[in-house]
Amino acid sequence: MSSVISKSSGGLLLTFAELEFVLCEAPGWPRMRAQLNGNPPDTPQVLQAGAASLLARGLTEPETPDTARPSALVRRLASALVDCPNPVGISLIMESKLGPGVYCSTPDGRRVLVSIEMPGVARFQELPTDVPPVAQAMGLVEKLLKVEGGVVAVKAIGQPGVLLRRRGEVWELGDNSRDPNDLDSFFQPVSRGQALGTVEAYLARFLALEG
């Protein structure tokens, strides 16, 4: 990878091997790895490869005269995944692919959006802190709703979620009591205000106390 920073987004790119090295001792990492569609390392060499990659990319700093640790930037962004009390998945589901993302708001004030840039690589984008978490997450949802033909999934980890889609001027919410394999039956038409209000209320359950 030629650049520490993704020029298109201003985000920090980290491979899953690098994340394993940074977060392997964090109790919350296994569930977050699964949320990002990652796999547990099958050999200790994965952690070694992650450490070597961070060193080669200049993303480490001295810890002792003989050892190094991930840089402050890497620790600050990566640890948001495990420090956030209620990470919320905000993902765009297209017919042929899933673009998973996780919004993290930590007790110490960090706001980080984590998304899959390509297989095995996550993008960490630090977000402004002058907007309440619920409003900020709603902005992310509304941005995804502009993508034609996609379904937006909003789901706190370990909790039932909300599915919605917009087709032109028609807004629809998923009805969890119906068969999701039958999309025409699963999605029910609602007003724009009802669709966005449902999502905002859902986000408030998990994010309102974090800002």
Beta strands, then each sheet from edge to edge (+ up, - down):
strand 1: 5-6
strand 2: 11-15
strand 3: 60-64
strand 4: 67-70
strand 5: 88-93
strand 6: 98-99
strand 7: 101-105
strand 8: 111-118
strand 9: 121-126
strand 10: 151-156
strand 11: 162-167
strand 12: 170-174
strand 13: 187-190
sheet 1: 1+ 2- 9+ 8- 7+ 5- 6+
sheet 2: 1+ 2- 9+ 8- 7+ 5- 10+ 11- 12+ 13-
sheet 3: 3+ 4-
end
